[in-house]
């Protein structure tokens, strides 16, 4: 019996071999190369690179290692969860010469996968290994400013990978389609690129799964193929219809959790309901739905979920006196993005304050209130002072840039 041919995943087939194959991260790649070349004379023996999923962190390291003829030793931090295992794997690798007498690069992938509780001591073990390593170590993470990474962060140079634009993703998908002789419509391929939200790996996987008989499925075929509705479809059924029965079914096939649905409706409601009376009644319904949602969280009374759904859909739909005929472009809420940006800003400030607190022998809390603002002003006003303070407090390039912006 003939064996069925095994299909190679395209994410492996088209993994970058050299840095010229990478897209959208030329500046980051240049900084990584410089770090590796200057490793022996550098004060910091490790680099912590961070960015969203599919932005090219790991593939960049492999492409650079291949181009610089380095032996790469990869360890996924979440697979070696305690101090003993980390010492045995990363610790030994950081001291032993390569089997092939080549220069070596150690990659600790997904270091934020360590929980910091069950894996207590793991991050501290990596930080200690960095101080004693004979070879450059590169760690990857999604968010480097988590509290659990503080001891590691102080030992590493930080480098951010930017989110890939949909055009960057589109260019890569276009290259793959041409190499695989896949017929495609440029509009459909761009739609697929936008849907990936900067995650190139996810986009390539989606592309491979949507190619049938050498042709990319059309947008109209995709909508028929995927029976789940988009949140935009649901909003139309809630905002543009007065029928309570139809509106109450709006969220049944939407692939969004109830919290996300709340944010979508809350954000777009004022755009649709322009009459104050309609808007007041709609928000009254929305607030009652939120009360029931709070009771579910507090008491785990999940039977209240039916009330949440009815108030969120039929309640909002019937709040208007008549249908609004104007076209409204619905958009996702910016609240989560603002919260995320605020958290990132606070975490960066706290990370810098921790370094200042260590040198000034004060608590991080007191440093943020008192010392931090003065250090920031001095660094912004005086270039010589900026250099001296950065060296004294052991601030890396990214932290210095944040302080003087």
SEMI-527066 format. One record per residue (C-alpha): residue in three letters; x, y, z. Coordinates in steps of 0.02 Angstrom, whole numbers, m for minus. Layout:
atom residuo:ALA, px:X, py:Y, pz:Z;
...
This chain:
atom residuo:UNK, px:0, py:0, pz:0;
atom residuo:UNK, px:73, py:168, pz:m53;
atom residuo:UNK, px:102, py:293, pz:85;
atom residuo:UNK, px:12, py:458, pz:75;
atom residuo:UNK, px:131, py:601, pz:39;
atom residuo:UNK, px:161, py:706, pz:193;
atom residuo:UNK, px:134, py:892, pz:162;
atom residuo:UNK, px:265, py:1007, pz:238;
atom residuo:UNK, px:193, py:1155, pz:335;
atom residuo:UNK, px:230, py:1315, pz:240;
atom residuo:UNK, px:290, py:1402, pz:398;
atom residuo:UNK, px:435, py:1277, pz:397;
atom residuo:UNK, px:458, py:1273, pz:210;
atom residuo:UNK, px:472, py:1463, pz:198;
atom residuo:UNK, px:562, py:1497, pz:361;
atom residuo:UNK, px:694, py:1632, pz:335;
atom residuo:UNK, px:865, py:1559, pz:294;
atom residuo:UNK, px:956, py:1726, pz:292;
atom residuo:UNK, px:915, py:1901, pz:353;
atom residuo:UNK, px:870, py:1954, pz:175;
atom residuo:UNK, px:720, py:1835, pz:188;
atom residuo:UNK, px:652, py:1928, pz:341;
atom residuo:UNK, px:522, py:2066, pz:325;
atom residuo:UNK, px:491, py:2224, pz:424;
atom residuo:UNK, px:625, py:2204, pz:558;
atom residuo:UNK, px:786, py:2269, pz:479;
atom residuo:UNK, px:829, py:2385, pz:625;
atom residuo:UNK, px:803, py:2248, pz:755;
atom residuo:UNK, px:906, py:2124, pz:654;
atom residuo:UNK, px:1049, py:2250, pz:641;
atom residuo:UNK, px:1048, py:2275, pz:830;
atom residuo:UNK, px:1051, py:2087, pz:863;
atom residuo:UNK, px:1200, py:2065, pz:746;
atom residuo:UNK, px:1292, py:2206, pz:832;
atom residuo:UNK, px:1258, py:2129, pz:1004;
atom residuo:UNK, px:1327, py:1960, pz:950;
atom residuo:UNK, px:1483, py:2036, pz:868;
atom residuo:UNK, px:1522, py:2143, pz:1020;
atom residuo:UNK, px:1475, py:2012, pz:1150;
atom residuo:UNK, px:1649, py:1990, pz:1224;
atom residuo:UNK, px:1670, py:2175, pz:1260;
atom residuo:UNK, px:1489, py:2210, pz:1309;
atom residuo:UNK, px:1439, py:2241, pz:1490;
atom residuo:UNK, px:1278, py:2143, pz:1467;
atom residuo:UNK, px:1294, py:1964, pz:1408;
atom residuo:UNK, px:1114, py:1936, pz:1356;
atom residuo:UNK, px:979, py:2018, pz:1253;
atom residuo:UNK, px:792, py:2011, pz:1288;
atom residuo:UNK, px:694, py:2035, pz:1127;
atom residuo:UNK, px:507, py:2058, pz:1135;
atom residuo:UNK, px:358, py:2081, pz:1021;
atom residuo:UNK, px:193, py:2007, pz:968;
atom residuo:UNK, px:165, py:1829, pz:911;
atom residuo:UNK, px:223, py:1800, pz:732;
atom residuo:UNK, px:326, py:1960, pz:723;
atom residuo:UNK, px:485, py:1862, pz:679;
atom residuo:UNK, px:582, py:1852, pz:843;
atom residuo:UNK, px:634, py:1669, pz:836;
atom residuo:UNK, px:652, py:1657, pz:647;
atom residuo:UNK, px:765, py:1811, pz:650;
atom residuo:UNK, px:882, py:1727, pz:774;
atom residuo:UNK, px:895, py:1572, pz:664;
atom residuo:UNK, px:926, py:1675, pz:507;
atom residuo:UNK, px:1062, py:1775, pz:594;
atom residuo:UNK, px:1144, py:1618, pz:665;
atom residuo:UNK, px:1144, py:1538, pz:493;
atom residuo:UNK, px:1218, py:1694, pz:413;
atom residuo:UNK, px:1353, py:1714, pz:547;
atom residuo:UNK, px:1394, py:1527, pz:548;
atom residuo:UNK, px:1344, py:1506, pz:731;
atom residuo:UNK, px:1287, py:1346, pz:813;
atom residuo:UNK, px:1120, py:1384, pz:894;
atom residuo:UNK, px:1059, py:1299, pz:1050;
atom residuo:UNK, px:872, py:1331, pz:1078;
atom residuo:UNK, px:782, py:1300, pz:1241;
atom residuo:UNK, px:598, py:1338, pz:1268;
atom residuo:UNK, px:589, py:1406, pz:1445;
atom residuo:UNK, px:416, py:1333, pz:1474;
atom residuo:UNK, px:487, py:1157, pz:1445;
atom residuo:UNK, px:620, py:1177, pz:1581;
atom residuo:UNK, px:518, py:1248, pz:1722;
atom residuo:UNK, px:628, py:1238, pz:1877;
atom residuo:UNK, px:800, py:1292, pz:1933;
atom residuo:UNK, px:881, py:1120, pz:1924;
atom residuo:UNK, px:825, py:1087, pz:1745;
atom residuo:UNK, px:876, py:1261, pz:1689;
atom residuo:UNK, px:1049, py:1242, pz:1769;
atom residuo:UNK, px:1069, py:1073, pz:1685;
atom residuo:UNK, px:1019, py:1132, pz:1510;
atom residuo:UNK, px:1054, py:1317, pz:1489;
atom residuo:UNK, px:1188, py:1322, pz:1624;
atom residuo:UNK, px:1293, py:1183, pz:1549;
atom residuo:UNK, px:1268, py:1247, pz:1371;
atom residuo:UNK, px:1327, py:1421, pz:1423;
atom residuo:UNK, px:1497, py:1351, pz:1475;
atom residuo:UNK, px:1532, py:1205, pz:1358;
atom residuo:UNK, px:1619, py:1228, pz:1192;
atom residuo:UNK, px:1523, py:1185, pz:1033;
atom residuo:UNK, px:1541, py:1005, pz:973;
atom residuo:UNK, px:1593, py:1070, pz:802;
atom residuo:UNK, px:1711, py:1203, pz:874;
atom residuo:UNK, px:1598, py:1340, pz:807;
atom residuo:UNK, px:1545, py:1497, pz:897;
atom residuo:UNK, px:1383, py:1466, pz:989;
atom residuo:UNK, px:1222, py:1563, pz:1020;
atom residuo:UNK, px:1098, py:1514, pz:1156;
atom residuo:UNK, px:914, py:1552, pz:1126;
atom residuo:UNK, px:796, py:1546, pz:1275;
atom residuo:UNK, px:625, py:1556, pz:1191;
atom residuo:UNK, px:464, py:1614, pz:1276;
atom residuo:UNK, px:547, py:1658, pz:1441;
atom residuo:UNK, px:385, py:1739, pz:1499;
atom residuo:UNK, px:310, py:1563, pz:1494;
atom residuo:UNK, px:384, py:1536, pz:1667;
atom residuo:UNK, px:246, py:1572, pz:1791;
atom residuo:UNK, px:352, py:1643, pz:1930;
atom residuo:UNK, px:257, py:1542, pz:2062;
atom residuo:UNK, px:261, py:1356, pz:2019;
atom residuo:UNK, px:425, py:1389, pz:1928;
atom residuo:UNK, px:498, py:1487, pz:2073;
atom residuo:UNK, px:684, py:1512, pz:2052;
atom residuo:UNK, px:682, py:1480, pz:1864;
atom residuo:UNK, px:699, py:1661, pz:1808;
atom residuo:UNK, px:828, py:1697, pz:1943;
atom residuo:UNK, px:926, py:1544, pz:1882;
atom residuo:UNK, px:929, py:1612, pz:1704;
atom residuo:UNK, px:985, py:1783, pz:1769;
atom residuo:UNK, px:1130, py:1701, pz:1863;
atom residuo:UNK, px:1182, py:1599, pz:1709;
atom residuo:UNK, px:1188, py:1761, pz:1607;
atom residuo:UNK, px:1318, py:1833, pz:1726;
atom residuo:UNK, px:1433, py:1683, pz:1701;
atom residuo:UNK, px:1401, py:1636, pz:1519;
atom residuo:UNK, px:1540, py:1614, pz:1391;
atom residuo:UNK, px:1421, py:1635, pz:1245;
atom residuo:UNK, px:1288, py:1764, pz:1198;
atom residuo:UNK, px:1114, py:1725, pz:1263;
atom residuo:UNK, px:956, py:1790, pz:1182;
atom residuo:UNK, px:788, py:1775, pz:1270;
atom residuo:UNK, px:619, py:1806, pz:1190;
atom residuo:UNK, px:458, py:1868, pz:1271;
atom residuo:UNK, px:294, py:1949, pz:1227;
atom residuo:UNK, px:295, py:2076, pz:1369;
atom residuo:UNK, px:465, py:2107, pz:1450;
atom residuo:UNK, px:395, py:2223, pz:1583;
atom residuo:UNK, px:304, py:2091, pz:1685;
atom residuo:UNK, px:352, py:2099, pz:1868;
atom residuo:UNK, px:416, py:1919, pz:1868;
atom residuo:UNK, px:548, py:1964, pz:1737;
atom residuo:UNK, px:624, py:2107, pz:1837;
atom residuo:UNK, px:781, py:2012, pz:1892;
atom residuo:UNK, px:809, py:1952, pz:1713;
atom residuo:UNK, px:773, py:2120, pz:1633;
atom residuo:UNK, px:912, py:2207, pz:1730;
atom residuo:UNK, px:1040, py:2085, pz:1658;
atom residuo:UNK, px:986, py:2104, pz:1475;
atom residuo:UNK, px:986, py:2230, pz:1336;
atom residuo:UNK, px:805, py:2258, pz:1284;
atom residuo:UNK, px:753, py:2260, pz:1101;
atom residuo:UNK, px:576, py:2276, pz:1035;
atom residuo:UNK, px:510, py:2199, pz:875;
atom residuo:UNK, px:379, py:2309, pz:793;
atom residuo:UNK, px:210, py:2241, pz:739;
atom residuo:UNK, px:212, py:2194, pz:555;
atom residuo:UNK, px:98, py:2296, pz:443;
atom residuo:UNK, px:m32, py:2206, pz:338;
atom residuo:UNK, px:68, py:2257, pz:183;
atom residuo:UNK, px:223, py:2169, pz:252;
atom residuo:UNK, px:119, py:2013, pz:280;
atom residuo:UNK, px:39, py:2031, pz:107;
atom residuo:UNK, px:209, py:2038, pz:20;
atom residuo:UNK, px:263, py:1877, pz:104;
atom residuo:UNK, px:100, py:1788, pz:63;
atom residuo:UNK, px:114, py:1847, pz:m116;
atom residuo:UNK, px:289, py:1773, pz:m131;
atom residuo:UNK, px:228, py:1607, pz:m61;
atom residuo:UNK, px:79, py:1603, pz:m181;
atom residuo:UNK, px:194, py:1634, pz:m329;
atom residuo:UNK, px:316, py:1498, pz:m276;
atom residuo:UNK, px:173, py:1374, pz:m245;
atom residuo:UNK, px:84, py:1422, pz:m408;
atom residuo:UNK, px:m70, py:1474, pz:m310;
atom residuo:UNK, px:m197, py:1580, pz:m404;
atom residuo:UNK, px:m260, py:1724, pz:m299;
atom residuo:UNK, px:m354, py:1887, pz:m306;
atom residuo:UNK, px:m249, py:2029, pz:m234;
atom residuo:UNK, px:m398, py:2100, pz:m137;
atom residuo:UNK, px:m432, py:1930, pz:m54;
atom residuo:UNK, px:m248, py:1907, pz:m11;
atom residuo:UNK, px:m243, py:2080, pz:70;
atom residuo:UNK, px:m400, py:2039, pz:169;
atom residuo:UNK, px:m315, py:1882, pz:233;
atom residuo:UNK, px:m161, py:1986, pz:279;
atom residuo:UNK, px:m266, py:2112, pz:377;
atom residuo:UNK, px:m354, py:1972, pz:470;
atom residuo:UNK, px:m186, py:1909, pz:537;
atom residuo:UNK, px:m161, py:2071, pz:636;
atom residuo:UNK, px:28, py:2070, pz:615;
atom residuo:UNK, px:51, py:1883, pz:651;
atom residuo:UNK, px:145, py:1819, pz:498;
atom residuo:UNK, px:150, py:1640, pz:561;
atom residuo:UNK, px:m39, py:1636, pz:580;
atom residuo:UNK, px:m61, py:1715, pz:408;
atom residuo:UNK, px:46, py:1581, pz:323;
atom residuo:UNK, px:m49, py:1443, pz:413;
atom residuo:UNK, px:m215, py:1521, pz:360;
atom residuo:UNK, px:m155, py:1536, pz:180;
atom residuo:UNK, px:m105, py:1353, pz:170;
atom residuo:UNK, px:m270, py:1296, pz:245;
atom residuo:UNK, px:m372, py:1403, pz:124;
atom residuo:UNK, px:m288, py:1346, pz:m37;
atom residuo:UNK, px:m390, py:1214, pz:m129;
atom residuo:UNK, px:m334, py:1139, pz:m295;
atom residuo:UNK, px:m201, py:1273, pz:m320;
atom residuo:UNK, px:m319, py:1420, pz:m290;
atom residuo:UNK, px:m352, py:1532, pz:m140;
atom residuo:UNK, px:m534, py:1530, pz:m88;
atom residuo:UNK, px:m627, py:1689, pz:m136;
atom residuo:UNK, px:m691, py:1807, pz:m2;
atom residuo:UNK, px:m871, py:1755, pz:m39;
atom residuo:UNK, px:m823, py:1572, pz:m21;
atom residuo:UNK, px:m737, py:1608, pz:144;
atom residuo:UNK, px:m895, py:1686, pz:215;
atom residuo:UNK, px:m994, py:1531, pz:164;
atom residuo:UNK, px:m859, py:1416, pz:230;
atom residuo:UNK, px:m856, py:1501, pz:401;
atom residuo:UNK, px:m1027, py:1490, pz:481;
atom residuo:UNK, px:m981, py:1599, pz:627;
atom residuo:UNK, px:m1037, py:1779, pz:608;
atom residuo:UNK, px:m926, py:1929, pz:635;
atom residuo:UNK, px:m959, py:2053, pz:774;
atom residuo:UNK, px:m1001, py:2182, pz:639;
atom residuo:UNK, px:m1144, py:2071, pz:578;
atom residuo:UNK, px:m1207, py:2061, pz:757;
atom residuo:UNK, px:m1200, py:2249, pz:780;
atom residuo:UNK, px:m1302, py:2275, pz:623;
atom residuo:UNK, px:m1436, py:2157, pz:690;
atom residuo:UNK, px:m1441, py:2249, pz:856;
atom residuo:UNK, px:m1428, py:2429, pz:796;
atom residuo:UNK, px:m1523, py:2423, pz:631;
atom residuo:UNK, px:m1669, py:2312, pz:682;
atom residuo:UNK, px:m1812, py:2343, pz:805;
atom residuo:UNK, px:m1876, py:2164, pz:811;
atom residuo:UNK, px:m1830, py:2095, pz:984;
atom residuo:UNK, px:m1838, py:1913, pz:927;
atom residuo:UNK, px:m1713, py:1938, pz:785;
atom residuo:UNK, px:m1599, py:2050, pz:888;
atom residuo:UNK, px:m1593, py:1926, pz:1034;
atom residuo:UNK, px:m1508, py:1798, pz:920;
atom residuo:UNK, px:m1373, py:1920, pz:860;
atom residuo:UNK, px:m1233, py:1855, pz:970;
atom residuo:UNK, px:m1270, py:1668, pz:955;
atom residuo:UNK, px:m1142, py:1631, pz:818;
atom residuo:UNK, px:m1015, py:1767, pz:857;
atom residuo:UNK, px:m841, py:1709, pz:902;
atom residuo:UNK, px:m816, py:1840, pz:1039;
atom residuo:UNK, px:m836, py:1824, pz:1227;
atom residuo:UNK, px:m971, py:1923, pz:1316;
atom residuo:UNK, px:m847, py:2051, pz:1385;
atom residuo:UNK, px:m787, py:2092, pz:1209;
atom residuo:UNK, px:m968, py:2108, pz:1149;
atom residuo:UNK, px:m1001, py:2232, pz:1290;
atom residuo:UNK, px:m854, py:2339, pz:1233;
atom residuo:UNK, px:m906, py:2335, pz:1050;
atom residuo:UNK, px:m1085, py:2387, pz:1088;
atom residuo:UNK, px:m1033, py:2519, pz:1215;
atom residuo:UNK, px:m906, py:2596, pz:1095;
atom residuo:UNK, px:m1019, py:2602, pz:941;
atom residuo:UNK, px:m1186, py:2642, pz:1023;
atom residuo:UNK, px:m1163, py:2833, pz:1024;
atom residuo:UNK, px:m1116, py:2828, pz:839;
atom residuo:UNK, px:m1280, py:2742, pz:793;
atom residuo:UNK, px:m1407, py:2814, pz:916;
atom residuo:UNK, px:m1401, py:3002, pz:888;
atom residuo:UNK, px:m1563, py:3045, pz:980;
atom residuo:UNK, px:m1532, py:3076, pz:1166;
atom residuo:UNK, px:m1690, py:2983, pz:1219;
atom residuo:UNK, px:m1643, py:2827, pz:1119;
atom residuo:UNK, px:m1465, py:2832, pz:1184;
atom residuo:UNK, px:m1523, py:2850, pz:1365;
atom residuo:UNK, px:m1640, py:2700, pz:1352;
atom residuo:UNK, px:m1505, py:2596, pz:1266;
atom residuo:UNK, px:m1376, py:2635, pz:1399;
atom residuo:UNK, px:m1504, py:2596, pz:1534;
atom residuo:UNK, px:m1523, py:2422, pz:1457;
atom residuo:UNK, px:m1335, py:2405, pz:1440;
atom residuo:UNK, px:m1308, py:2453, pz:1623;
atom residuo:UNK, px:m1436, py:2325, pz:1682;
atom residuo:UNK, px:m1347, py:2192, pz:1579;
atom residuo:UNK, px:m1186, py:2242, pz:1666;
atom residuo:UNK, px:m1270, py:2222, pz:1837;
atom residuo:UNK, px:m1316, py:2042, pz:1795;
atom residuo:UNK, px:m1141, py:2012, pz:1728;
atom residuo:UNK, px:m1072, py:2071, pz:1895;
atom residuo:UNK, px:m1186, py:1950, pz:1987;
atom residuo:UNK, px:m1121, py:1808, pz:1879;
atom residuo:UNK, px:m942, py:1853, pz:1924;
atom residuo:UNK, px:m980, py:1875, pz:2109;
atom residuo:UNK, px:m1094, py:1726, pz:2141;
atom residuo:UNK, px:m1065, py:1615, pz:1988;
atom residuo:UNK, px:m1252, py:1617, pz:1951;
atom residuo:UNK, px:m1236, py:1575, pz:1766;
atom residuo:UNK, px:m1425, py:1568, pz:1743;
atom residuo:UNK, px:m1415, py:1759, pz:1737;
atom residuo:UNK, px:m1323, py:1745, pz:1570;
atom residuo:UNK, px:m1489, py:1737, pz:1478;
atom residuo:UNK, px:m1538, py:1907, pz:1552;
atom residuo:UNK, px:m1369, py:1979, pz:1502;
atom residuo:UNK, px:m1394, py:1923, pz:1322;
atom residuo:UNK, px:m1575, py:1987, pz:1310;
atom residuo:UNK, px:m1533, py:2158, pz:1383;
atom residuo:UNK, px:m1375, py:2174, pz:1278;
atom residuo:UNK, px:m1464, py:2134, pz:1115;
atom residuo:UNK, px:m1654, py:2149, pz:1118;
atom residuo:UNK, px:m1648, py:2282, pz:1254;
atom residuo:UNK, px:m1530, py:2394, pz:1154;
atom residuo:UNK, px:m1622, py:2357, pz:989;
atom residuo:UNK, px:m1793, py:2407, pz:1055;
atom residuo:UNK, px:m1729, py:2563, pz:1144;
atom residuo:UNK, px:m1744, py:2666, pz:984;
atom residuo:UNK, px:m1909, py:2742, pz:926;
atom residuo:UNK, px:m1869, py:2706, pz:743;
atom residuo:UNK, px:m1729, py:2632, pz:638;
atom residuo:UNK, px:m1581, py:2740, pz:592;
atom residuo:UNK, px:m1552, py:2740, pz:405;
atom residuo:UNK, px:m1381, py:2824, pz:402;
atom residuo:UNK, px:m1229, py:2716, pz:366;
atom residuo:UNK, px:m1114, py:2699, pz:517;
atom residuo:UNK, px:m940, py:2624, pz:509;
atom residuo:UNK, px:m922, py:2518, pz:666;
atom residuo:UNK, px:m749, py:2507, pz:742;
atom residuo:UNK, px:m671, py:2408, pz:886;
atom residuo:UNK, px:m657, py:2495, pz:1053;
atom residuo:UNK, px:m495, py:2588, pz:1088;
atom residuo:UNK, px:m517, py:2564, pz:1276;
atom residuo:UNK, px:m417, py:2402, pz:1286;
atom residuo:UNK, px:m278, py:2478, pz:1180;
atom residuo:UNK, px:m271, py:2631, pz:1294;
atom residuo:UNK, px:m267, py:2521, pz:1449;
atom residuo:UNK, px:m128, py:2414, pz:1373;
atom residuo:UNK, px:m26, py:2568, pz:1327;
atom residuo:UNK, px:m49, py:2641, pz:1500;
atom residuo:UNK, px:5, py:2477, pz:1580;
atom residuo:UNK, px:158, py:2465, pz:1467;
atom residuo:UNK, px:205, py:2645, pz:1509;
atom residuo:UNK, px:185, py:2612, pz:1696;
atom residuo:UNK, px:284, py:2450, pz:1687;
atom residuo:UNK, px:427, py:2535, pz:1595;
atom residuo:UNK, px:430, py:2676, pz:1722;
atom residuo:UNK, px:427, py:2549, pz:1865;
atom residuo:UNK, px:570, py:2449, pz:1787;
atom residuo:UNK, px:679, py:2605, pz:1772;
atom residuo:UNK, px:630, py:2660, pz:1947;
atom residuo:UNK, px:685, py:2491, pz:2015;
atom residuo:UNK, px:861, py:2522, pz:1948;
atom residuo:UNK, px:865, py:2697, pz:2023;
atom residuo:UNK, px:798, py:2630, pz:2189;
atom residuo:UNK, px:936, py:2500, pz:2197;
atom residuo:UNK, px:1071, py:2633, pz:2179;
atom residuo:UNK, px:989, py:2758, pz:2295;
atom residuo:UNK, px:941, py:2630, pz:2427;
atom residuo:UNK, px:757, py:2677, pz:2428;
atom residuo:UNK, px:596, py:2587, pz:2388;
atom residuo:UNK, px:528, py:2586, pz:2211;
atom residuo:UNK, px:369, py:2672, pz:2272;
atom residuo:UNK, px:466, py:2817, pz:2350;
atom residuo:UNK, px:580, py:2828, pz:2198;
atom residuo:UNK, px:432, py:2849, pz:2078;
atom residuo:UNK, px:364, py:2990, pz:2187;
atom residuo:UNK, px:526, py:3083, pz:2223;
atom residuo:UNK, px:691, py:3036, pz:2138;
atom residuo:UNK, px:625, py:2976, pz:1969;
atom residuo:UNK, px:554, py:3145, pz:1909;
atom residuo:UNK, px:717, py:3236, pz:1951;
atom residuo:UNK, px:824, py:3106, pz:1862;
atom residuo:UNK, px:711, py:3118, pz:1709;
atom residuo:UNK, px:720, py:3308, pz:1702;
atom residuo:UNK, px:911, py:3307, pz:1721;
atom residuo:UNK, px:929, py:3181, pz:1581;
atom residuo:UNK, px:815, py:3283, pz:1468;
atom residuo:UNK, px:905, py:3449, pz:1500;
atom residuo:UNK, px:1089, py:3399, pz:1499;
atom residuo:UNK, px:1169, py:3279, pz:1374;
atom residuo:UNK, px:1324, py:3253, pz:1481;
atom residuo:UNK, px:1215, py:3219, pz:1633;
atom residuo:UNK, px:1110, py:3100, pz:1529;
atom residuo:UNK, px:1262, py:2994, pz:1487;
atom residuo:UNK, px:1329, py:2994, pz:1665;
atom residuo:UNK, px:1161, py:2952, pz:1744;
atom residuo:UNK, px:1126, py:2814, pz:1617;
atom residuo:UNK, px:1293, py:2734, pz:1659;
atom residuo:UNK, px:1271, py:2755, pz:1846;
atom residuo:UNK, px:1095, py:2680, pz:1849;
atom residuo:UNK, px:1139, py:2547, pz:1719;
atom residuo:UNK, px:1003, py:2602, pz:1597;
atom residuo:UNK, px:1001, py:2525, pz:1424;
atom residuo:UNK, px:974, py:2621, pz:1261;
atom residuo:UNK, px:786, py:2593, pz:1259;
atom residuo:UNK, px:766, py:2650, pz:1439;
atom residuo:UNK, px:870, py:2806, pz:1406;
atom residuo:UNK, px:764, py:2845, pz:1253;
atom residuo:UNK, px:606, py:2826, pz:1358;
atom residuo:UNK, px:674, py:2944, pz:1492;
atom residuo:UNK, px:717, py:3085, pz:1372;
atom residuo:UNK, px:570, py:3075, pz:1252;
